[in-house]
Amino acid sequence: MRPTRQPLGPYQHLTEPERLVGNLHRAYAEHGHAVLGAELPTHPTLADMITFNQGPLPCGA
């Protein structure tokens, strides 16, 4: 899966839109019959989030 920049429509107001990518990874995993709540591979998910964000993810911690 390669993330691409798409109009966010009604979700434009979200302050962390890169989280949509993580949610898509979860949805695809569960649609593919993964156990609900199963751990996802971290590296590919975060890599796609960084690509979508066009740079490092912001961290407020």
N, C-alpha and C positions, 0 to 999 in steps of 0.2 A: 504494500500500500504506500503510495506516495502522496503526501499532503499537498494540496494546492490552495491558493488564496481564492476564496469565494465570497460573494457578498453575504453578510451575516443577517441581513433582513431584520426581523424583530429582535434578534439577539445582539444587535450592534451596541447596545448599552452595556454589555458585559465588560467588566474591568479586566478579566483574565481569559480572553477568548481562546487562548491556546489549550485551555482545559477541555474544550470541545473535542480536541484530538484524542485525549485520554479517554473520554467518554465513548468515542467511536471505536477505539481499540477494545473497550469493555463490551460494547454492543456486538461487534463482530465476533468476539470470543464466545459470548453467550449464544449468539445465533448459530455458531458452529458447534453447538452442543457441549461447550465447556461447562463445568460445574459452576453454578451461580456463586459468585464471590471468590472464585479460584484466583490465585495469584497470577498476575500477568507478567510476561517478560519485561523487566524494567527498561533495559537499554533501548530496544526498538521503539517502545512507547515514548520515552523521553526524547530520543533522537528525532522522532516525527514532530513532537511538540516544539522542539527547538527550531526545526526547519520551518514549521508553520509560523512561529514567532519571528522568524528572520533574525535570530540571535539568541543569546542567553535568556533563560527564563528569569523574570524578576522574582526577588525573594524579599518579603517584608520581615523576615525573622531576624 
